Amino acid sequence: MRQPVDWFAIEHLDVEQLLAQWRWLCRDRMRLIARNAFADLFLCDQTGAVFLLDVAVGRLTRVADSESQFRELAGTNEKRAEWFAEPDELSASAKGLMPNANECIGFSIPLALSKGVSPNPPYVVDLYEHVSFLGDLNRQIGDLPDGAKVRLRVKPRSGASQAPIASQGH
């Protein structure tokens, strides 16, 4: 049986590829220092500050002044629950959802669009594809007011994999 995601085992991941669809929000050069099972990324900027890229809702938030402060805080029960969604990860693991080092847990309906939608089954998905999809989706819906209706149309882009096209519904 596989163990839960090792949040700090990120050396094999390509931060530039992960952030390719997030440059609209994350313009500066950053270094990946951790990730959670749900694809949220912890990034360190050139000043040493640590940021959480919440890929579900498209938000970049400063969480620590330094990597050492981040690691210290990450050892607390409160931050393991808040930043790494440890209780949710353990619950998913108990249901057989155990992503490997290149996977994460996603949801059938992206969380940015799922307010009040139940059930919203989780599944294991490729980390790069999921982060890219959510970056493109959040970029497209970022300027819409909360509660706006969105209609998704998936169109192939020339030379690229399929990505969502979001438009405000009627």
C-alpha positions, -999 to +999 in steps of 0.1 A: +000+000+000+013+034-010+020+061+016+003+095+015+020+122-006+054+133+008+047+171+006+084+180+004+095+154-022+093+178-051+129+176-066+116+156-096+089+182-105+094+209-131+082+242-116+083+260-149+060+235-165+037+235-134+035+273-136+031+277-174-006+283-172-003+304-140+020+332-153-011+355-153-011+352-115+025+342-107+047+364-128+079+362-109+104+334-110+098+311-081+112+279-067+089+250-057+094+238-021+064+217-014+030+206-027-001+190-012-021+160-024-046+183-040-020+200-063-016+233-043+019+245-046+042+262-021+066+285-039+096+305-027+103+339-044+137+355-048+134+374-015+129+340+003+092+346+011+069+315+007+036+316-011+007+292-014-007+288-049-042+275-043-049+260-077-086+252-069-096+289-066-067+307-083-052+325-054-016+332-045-011+340-008+020+348+012+022+322+040+057+327+055+086+352+055+112+324+049+115+287+040+127+279+075+096+297+090+074+278+065+089+244+074+085+252+111+049+262+107+042+232+084+051+209+114+021+222+134-012+203+134-031+236+125-010+243+094-009+206+083-047+208+082-049+243+067-021+241+041-018+204+033-055+194+039-041+165+059-075+153+072-089+153+037-059+136+023-061+108+049-099+105+042-092+102+005-064+076+012-088+055+032-111+054+002-083+042-021-072+076-036-035+075-032-017+096-058+019+088-067+047+115-069+034+127-103-003+127-095-028+145-073-064+144-062-088+163-083-126+167-083-151+159-110-163+195-110-135+220-104-139+235-069-140+271-084-173+260-101-188+236-076-204+258-049-231+237-034-227+209-059-229+175-043-217+149-048-184+160-063-164+128-066-126+130-062-103+111-084-065+107-090-052+127-119-018+136-135-004+166-115+009+185-146-024+182-165-045+191-135-024+222-125-024+233-161-061+228-166-069+248-134-045+276-143-062+281-176-097+278-161-090+302-133-075+327-157-107+326-178-131+330-149-110+353-127-128+385-136-163+371-132-183+381-102-189+354-075-220+334-084-218+341-122-230+313-143-203+297-164-206+274-194-176+252-203-168+243-239-137+222-245-120+230-278-088+216-290-061+242-294-037+238-323-005+221-311-018+217-275-039+194-254-076+203-249-082+230-224-114+246-211-130+276-227-151+294-201-177+319-209-203+336-188-237+319-192-271+334-196 
